[in-house]
Amino acid sequence: MSRALADALDRILRADERAVMAATMFTPAQRRELDSFARQTGALRLTALRGGSVYLLIDPALARAHLAVLRPTALADLDASMPARTNNIARMRNSKGRGHAHGTGYLLLKAIGAEVMWRRGDGAVVDISAATALNGAAAIAIKADDGWHTDAPIWLVENQALFDRLDWLPADAHGSIVYYGGQLSKLLLEWMALRARGSLIVSFPDYDGVGLFNYARLREKSLAPVEFWLMPNWDRLLRKYGSNRVWQSTRKDFVAAVERLEVLGMPMAVRALCQAMSQEGLALEHEAVWLLT
């Protein structure tokens, strides 16, 4: 289904049916779709007029029927109170149309230690330590402009094993650990950008292109300071357990991450990691932290 054609036909049909519309009023993608539609159906004609090209509507009924197939519900009939993805289905038969991102996300977290508190802008307080002890984990619904924050560090891990077992953490670690499932979402990054969510953000991703790129994105957005955590003896682990396949598959992200980090100011320890990965042609998944012994 072509969103470009649906948008263009909708614009033409909302105008006077006897009017002509200049081709310059449409995007290149819309013009391509309109030209193809005109050739296939004859419901529309592209013609020259006063030194420019215009679209002339020949068969409004056929154009409306085609638009109804592309767009089952007219824009004016959409319910603004419905989720954006619901309205995308109504207008384009596809939930992932324009503005399909969710406005609310869910932070899955655990407490590291006792008396870990999160506070919201309206004064609400959640004892994450108590919730973790009772339920095994806690969850907070977040929106970019909410007031949720903690006075302790926040550790970010991209794979569930690091969230399930916390025995890899340094003995003096305290705060919250958050599992984000491989990629930092746009919502989470925007949430980090609107206020300092913790005293420190500790990023512990896979040591590959994706992990480093997420670290760079976090550095760009977070108002709280961001630290990249290097496991002890990471260089030995990289040489012994590193993967060339993972390195190759994420190399494009690695190059992009290094470029961003150079602009941001790359910490010497992270630079050493990047140089070692590049020289060895290896990446290291962070579950290797349990191979330290």
Number of C-alpha atoms within 10 A of each C-alpha: 11 12 17 18 22 23 16 19 24 18 13 20 16 8 12 10 13 10 13 18 18 16 18 11 12 16 12 12 13 20 19 14 18 23 15 14 18 19 12 10 13 14 18 23 19 19 13 12 11 6 6 10 15 19 21 19 23 15 14 16 12 14 22 16 11 17 20 16 14 19 23 13 18 13 13 7 10 14 12 9 7 9 14 20 19 18 24 20 16 19 23 23 18 15 18 14 17 13 12 15 16 12 12 12 17 14 16 16 23 28 24 22 14 14 14 22 18 22 16 13 11 9 8 10 14 17 15 25 23 18 17 19 13 10 10 13 19 21 15 14 11 17 17 19 13 14 20 24 19 21 15 18 22 26 27 24 23 21 19 14 12 22 20 12 9 12 11 12 14 10 7 7 11 18 24 24 23 22 20 20 12 15 14 19 14 13 18 20 18 16 23 23 19 16 17 19 24 24 17 20 26 19 23 21 28 20 23 26 26 24 26 27 25 22 23 23 17 23 24 17 16 22 19 20 15 22 17 19 15 17 17 11 10 17 17 11 17 21 16 11 15 22 18 15 12 18 23 15 14 18 19 13 18 24 16 15 22 19 14 19 21 12 10 12 10 16 12 9 12 17 15 13 17 22 12 16 24 15 9 15 18 22 30 24 18 21 14 15 19 11 8 12 4
